[in-house]
Amino acid sequence: MARPGERLSWYQAHPAASLAMIRHAKVGTSEPLIDVGGGAARLVDCLLDAGFDDLTVLDVSAIALDQARQRLGKQAERVFWVESDVTRFEPSRGYALWHDRAVFHFLTEDSDRARYIQVMDRALAPGGQAVVATFARGGPERCSGLPVVQYDADRLCAELGERWLLLEEGSERHATPAGANQEFAWFRFARDDAPPGVGLKSRSED
C-alpha cells in the first residue's frame, strides 16, 4: 500500500515557492501549465483554487496520480493527467509554463538530462517559461534512497545551454514531515525564441 503523501519527504501543505515563481512568470489563468512530477503534490489544488483552468499533471507513478485525483474529487475532471517518464514524454501541445519541483535532480545520467531538456524545449510554447527546483549545493546527496545531482545557477545554466536565460533564482529550506531540513535551489528560465541575431539577453522583462 502506498504511503499517504503527507508522510513523504517532499510533502508541502502549501507550495509557497512554486506559487511565487509562477506568479512572477505572469502566466494567465487561462494559459496552459504543466506540473512535471506533480504526482500527489498539492500544487494543482492551489492552482485550481487560484482560477487556473488549463492544467496538466505529469508523473511516472500511476498511484501518485490516482491519489491526487481522489483527493480532488470532482475537481480532478478539470485537470489533464499524464502517466509518463518525463524523458519519454511526447508533448502534443505547447505550454506557457513548465514547472518541476525535484525531478531534474534525480537525473544522474548525461543522456537522461539531455532528453529532459529536449522534451522541455518541445513542450514550451513560444514565449514560455520554465520553473525548475533542485537540491542546492550542500543539500541532500540522496533522496528516497536514490542519488541526486545538486545544482547552483552556474551548473544548471551550463546544463541547459545558451538558449535559456535565467530570469530569477531563489532558495528554500524545506522541512520534511520527519523534521529534517532540505536545501532547495529555485530557478526560472525563459527560452530564447528570438530570430537569429536578436538575442533574448538584449531584451528586458516587462
C-alpha beads as a LAMMPS data file, in Angstrom:
LAMMPS data file: protein, C-alpha beads

206 atoms
205 bonds

1 atom types
1 bond types

-500.0 500.0 xlo xhi
-500.0 500.0 ylo yhi
-500.0 500.0 zlo zhi

Masses

1 110.0

Atoms # bond

1 1 1 0.000 0.000 0.000
2 1 1 1.300 3.442 -0.914
3 1 1 2.143 5.769 1.931
4 1 1 -0.031 8.882 2.276
5 1 1 1.597 11.900 0.648
6 1 1 1.629 13.764 3.960
7 1 1 4.246 11.293 5.277
8 1 1 6.658 11.555 2.329
9 1 1 9.743 13.773 2.438
10 1 1 8.636 16.024 -0.433
11 1 1 5.265 16.875 1.117
12 1 1 4.243 20.540 1.364
13 1 1 0.819 21.600 2.554
14 1 1 1.309 24.950 0.818
15 1 1 3.897 25.123 -2.026
16 1 1 4.790 28.770 -1.462
17 1 1 7.995 28.822 -3.536
18 1 1 6.273 27.229 -6.541
19 1 1 3.375 29.662 -6.375
20 1 1 5.711 32.658 -6.075
21 1 1 7.715 31.669 -9.156
22 1 1 4.531 31.030 -11.150
23 1 1 3.175 34.403 -10.088
24 1 1 6.419 36.114 -11.130
25 1 1 6.160 34.430 -14.548
26 1 1 2.893 36.331 -15.088
27 1 1 1.130 33.314 -16.549
28 1 1 -2.541 33.949 -17.239
29 1 1 -5.048 31.650 -15.577
30 1 1 -6.336 30.506 -18.968
31 1 1 -2.846 29.660 -20.277
32 1 1 -1.678 26.021 -20.242
33 1 1 0.657 24.975 -17.432
34 1 1 2.290 21.579 -16.870
35 1 1 3.488 20.322 -13.481
36 1 1 6.196 17.726 -14.114
37 1 1 6.481 15.119 -11.375
38 1 1 3.423 16.665 -9.740
39 1 1 2.020 13.306 -8.695
40 1 1 0.171 13.593 -5.407
41 1 1 1.581 17.064 -4.613
42 1 1 -0.804 19.875 -3.735
43 1 1 0.318 22.487 -6.237
44 1 1 -2.550 21.534 -8.537
45 1 1 -5.046 22.157 -5.714
46 1 1 -3.668 25.649 -5.164
47 1 1 -3.666 26.475 -8.876
48 1 1 -7.261 25.324 -9.266
49 1 1 -8.222 27.480 -6.286
50 1 1 -6.431 30.415 -7.950
51 1 1 -8.560 30.021 -11.085
52 1 1 -6.173 28.228 -13.435
53 1 1 -8.250 26.202 -15.852
54 1 1 -5.731 24.534 -18.206
55 1 1 -3.565 22.339 -16.004
56 1 1 -1.636 19.177 -16.794
57 1 1 -0.004 16.997 -14.133
58 1 1 2.624 14.522 -15.333
59 1 1 4.101 11.794 -13.179
60 1 1 5.715 8.393 -13.670
61 1 1 3.598 6.946 -10.838
62 1 1 0.003 5.977 -11.570
63 1 1 -0.525 5.544 -7.820
64 1 1 0.520 9.139 -7.085
65 1 1 -1.733 10.497 -9.830
66 1 1 -4.639 8.459 -8.507
67 1 1 -4.069 9.829 -5.001
68 1 1 -4.331 13.359 -6.377
69 1 1 -7.480 12.551 -8.342
70 1 1 -9.136 11.008 -5.303
71 1 1 -8.197 13.989 -3.155
72 1 1 -9.588 16.484 -5.664
73 1 1 -12.800 14.590 -6.294
74 1 1 -14.970 16.302 -8.898
75 1 1 -12.322 18.964 -9.479
76 1 1 -9.986 16.311 -10.890
77 1 1 -12.051 16.439 -14.086
78 1 1 -10.628 19.925 -14.680
79 1 1 -7.057 18.561 -14.937
80 1 1 -5.248 16.585 -17.643
81 1 1 -3.433 13.645 -16.022
82 1 1 -0.444 12.090 -17.798
83 1 1 1.356 8.959 -16.621
84 1 1 4.823 9.086 -18.160
85 1 1 8.529 9.214 -17.516
86 1 1 9.325 12.826 -18.349
87 1 1 12.279 11.802 -20.524
88 1 1 9.862 9.731 -22.656
89 1 1 7.043 12.279 -22.718
90 1 1 5.751 13.272 -26.156
91 1 1 4.037 16.662 -25.744
92 1 1 1.122 17.166 -28.114
93 1 1 0.712 20.879 -27.369
94 1 1 2.665 23.896 -26.188
95 1 1 2.620 25.077 -22.582
96 1 1 3.070 28.599 -21.265
97 1 1 4.867 27.314 -18.194
98 1 1 6.777 24.161 -17.277
99 1 1 7.037 23.539 -13.521
100 1 1 9.331 20.928 -11.996
101 1 1 9.964 20.671 -8.286
102 1 1 12.568 17.951 -7.724
103 1 1 12.530 15.755 -10.833
104 1 1 15.553 17.082 -12.702
105 1 1 17.960 16.476 -9.824
106 1 1 17.213 12.731 -9.964
107 1 1 18.641 12.557 -13.495
108 1 1 22.212 11.481 -12.861
109 1 1 22.987 10.317 -16.408
110 1 1 24.002 12.812 -19.108
111 1 1 21.716 11.141 -21.631
112 1 1 18.656 11.431 -19.366
113 1 1 19.313 15.114 -18.731
114 1 1 19.709 15.730 -22.463
115 1 1 16.368 14.024 -23.178
116 1 1 14.682 16.011 -20.409
117 1 1 15.893 19.300 -21.885
118 1 1 14.749 18.253 -25.360
119 1 1 11.287 17.383 -24.028
120 1 1 11.040 20.682 -22.126
121 1 1 12.061 22.548 -25.271
122 1 1 9.371 20.814 -27.343
123 1 1 6.739 21.251 -24.642
124 1 1 7.064 25.014 -24.214
125 1 1 5.105 27.334 -26.476
126 1 1 6.892 30.404 -27.908
127 1 1 7.481 32.820 -25.049
128 1 1 7.056 30.045 -22.474
129 1 1 8.975 29.857 -19.222
130 1 1 10.342 27.027 -17.091
131 1 1 10.441 26.887 -13.296
132 1 1 12.841 24.223 -12.030
133 1 1 13.729 23.419 -8.409
134 1 1 16.561 21.092 -7.412
135 1 1 18.531 20.211 -4.344
136 1 1 21.020 23.006 -3.790
137 1 1 24.774 22.727 -3.381
138 1 1 25.255 21.474 0.156
139 1 1 21.782 19.920 0.180
140 1 1 20.932 16.202 0.285
141 1 1 23.101 13.854 -1.739
142 1 1 20.401 11.174 -1.846
143 1 1 16.613 11.185 -1.673
144 1 1 14.302 8.191 -1.235
145 1 1 17.414 6.026 -1.447
146 1 1 18.391 7.412 -4.859
147 1 1 21.417 9.560 -5.757
148 1 1 20.768 13.123 -6.889
149 1 1 22.704 15.933 -8.560
150 1 1 22.983 19.217 -6.665
151 1 1 22.775 22.494 -8.569
152 1 1 23.540 26.142 -8.293
153 1 1 22.781 28.697 -11.008
154 1 1 26.084 28.247 -12.852
155 1 1 25.775 24.478 -13.004
156 1 1 22.152 24.477 -14.168
157 1 1 22.727 27.216 -16.756
158 1 1 25.644 25.215 -18.155
159 1 1 23.442 22.127 -18.308
160 1 1 20.596 23.866 -20.137
161 1 1 22.784 25.743 -22.584
162 1 1 22.823 29.193 -24.137
163 1 1 19.226 29.089 -25.408
164 1 1 17.933 29.512 -21.849
165 1 1 18.152 32.770 -19.931
166 1 1 17.997 32.725 -16.150
167 1 1 15.377 35.264 -15.078
168 1 1 15.167 34.530 -11.363
169 1 1 16.699 32.325 -8.716
170 1 1 15.907 31.686 -5.090
171 1 1 16.466 29.324 -2.203
172 1 1 14.207 27.371 0.108
173 1 1 14.759 25.348 3.252
174 1 1 12.162 22.612 3.098
175 1 1 11.213 20.940 6.369
176 1 1 10.230 17.320 5.781
177 1 1 7.399 15.686 7.758
178 1 1 10.108 13.801 9.699
179 1 1 11.671 17.089 10.808
180 1 1 14.759 17.135 8.568
181 1 1 15.738 20.211 6.554
182 1 1 16.467 20.052 2.825
183 1 1 18.096 22.911 0.953
184 1 1 16.470 23.624 -2.416
185 1 1 17.535 25.984 -5.203
186 1 1 14.840 27.537 -7.405
187 1 1 15.266 28.836 -10.948
188 1 1 13.027 30.487 -13.519
189 1 1 14.123 30.454 -17.156
190 1 1 12.919 31.807 -20.476
191 1 1 13.879 30.228 -23.761
192 1 1 15.375 32.408 -26.471
193 1 1 12.717 32.373 -29.202
194 1 1 14.102 35.452 -30.919
195 1 1 15.080 35.416 -34.594
196 1 1 18.770 34.875 -35.359
197 1 1 20.826 37.876 -34.349
198 1 1 18.271 39.149 -31.807
199 1 1 19.279 37.500 -28.550
200 1 1 16.973 37.263 -25.560
201 1 1 19.688 38.746 -23.400
202 1 1 19.241 42.037 -25.236
203 1 1 15.607 42.263 -24.152
204 1 1 14.298 43.034 -20.675
205 1 1 11.303 41.592 -18.871
206 1 1 8.091 43.549 -18.725

Bonds

1 1 1 2
2 1 2 3
3 1 3 4
4 1 4 5
5 1 5 6
6 1 6 7
7 1 7 8
8 1 8 9
9 1 9 10
10 1 10 11
11 1 11 12
12 1 12 13
13 1 13 14
14 1 14 15
15 1 15 16
16 1 16 17
17 1 17 18
18 1 18 19
19 1 19 20
20 1 20 21
21 1 21 22
22 1 22 23
23 1 23 24
24 1 24 25
25 1 25 26
26 1 26 27
27 1 27 28
28 1 28 29
29 1 29 30
30 1 30 31
31 1 31 32
32 1 32 33
33 1 33 34
34 1 34 35
35 1 35 36
36 1 36 37
37 1 37 38
38 1 38 39
39 1 39 40
40 1 40 41
41 1 41 42
42 1 42 43
43 1 43 44
44 1 44 45
45 1 45 46
46 1 46 47
47 1 47 48
48 1 48 49
49 1 49 50
50 1 50 51
51 1 51 52
52 1 52 53
53 1 53 54
54 1 54 55
55 1 55 56
56 1 56 57
57 1 57 58
58 1 58 59
59 1 59 60
60 1 60 61
61 1 61 62
62 1 62 63
63 1 63 64
64 1 64 65
65 1 65 66
66 1 66 67
67 1 67 68
68 1 68 69
69 1 69 70
70 1 70 71
71 1 71 72
72 1 72 73
73 1 73 74
74 1 74 75
75 1 75 76
76 1 76 77
77 1 77 78
78 1 78 79
79 1 79 80
80 1 80 81
81 1 81 82
82 1 82 83
83 1 83 84
84 1 84 85
85 1 85 86
86 1 86 87
87 1 87 88
88 1 88 89
89 1 89 90
90 1 90 91
91 1 91 92
92 1 92 93
93 1 93 94
94 1 94 95
95 1 95 96
96 1 96 97
97 1 97 98
98 1 98 99
99 1 99 100
100 1 100 101
101 1 101 102
102 1 102 103
103 1 103 104
104 1 104 105
105 1 105 106
106 1 106 107
107 1 107 108
108 1 108 109
109 1 109 110
110 1 110 111
111 1 111 112
112 1 112 113
113 1 113 114
114 1 114 115
115 1 115 116
116 1 116 117
117 1 117 118
118 1 118 119
119 1 119 120
120 1 120 121
121 1 121 122
122 1 122 123
123 1 123 124
124 1 124 125
125 1 125 126
126 1 126 127
127 1 127 128
128 1 128 129
129 1 129 130
130 1 130 131
131 1 131 132
132 1 132 133
133 1 133 134
134 1 134 135
135 1 135 136
136 1 136 137
137 1 137 138
138 1 138 139
139 1 139 140
140 1 140 141
141 1 141 142
142 1 142 143
143 1 143 144
144 1 144 145
145 1 145 146
146 1 146 147
147 1 147 148
148 1 148 149
149 1 149 150
150 1 150 151
151 1 151 152
152 1 152 153
153 1 153 154
154 1 154 155
155 1 155 156
156 1 156 157
157 1 157 158
158 1 158 159
159 1 159 160
160 1 160 161
161 1 161 162
162 1 162 163
163 1 163 164
164 1 164 165
165 1 165 166
166 1 166 167
167 1 167 168
168 1 168 169
169 1 169 170
170 1 170 171
171 1 171 172
172 1 172 173
173 1 173 174
174 1 174 175
175 1 175 176
176 1 176 177
177 1 177 178
178 1 178 179
179 1 179 180
180 1 180 181
181 1 181 182
182 1 182 183
183 1 183 184
184 1 184 185
185 1 185 186
186 1 186 187
187 1 187 188
188 1 188 189
189 1 189 190
190 1 190 191
191 1 191 192
192 1 192 193
193 1 193 194
194 1 194 195
195 1 195 196
196 1 196 197
197 1 197 198
198 1 198 199
199 1 199 200
200 1 200 201
201 1 201 202
202 1 202 203
203 1 203 204
204 1 204 205
205 1 205 206
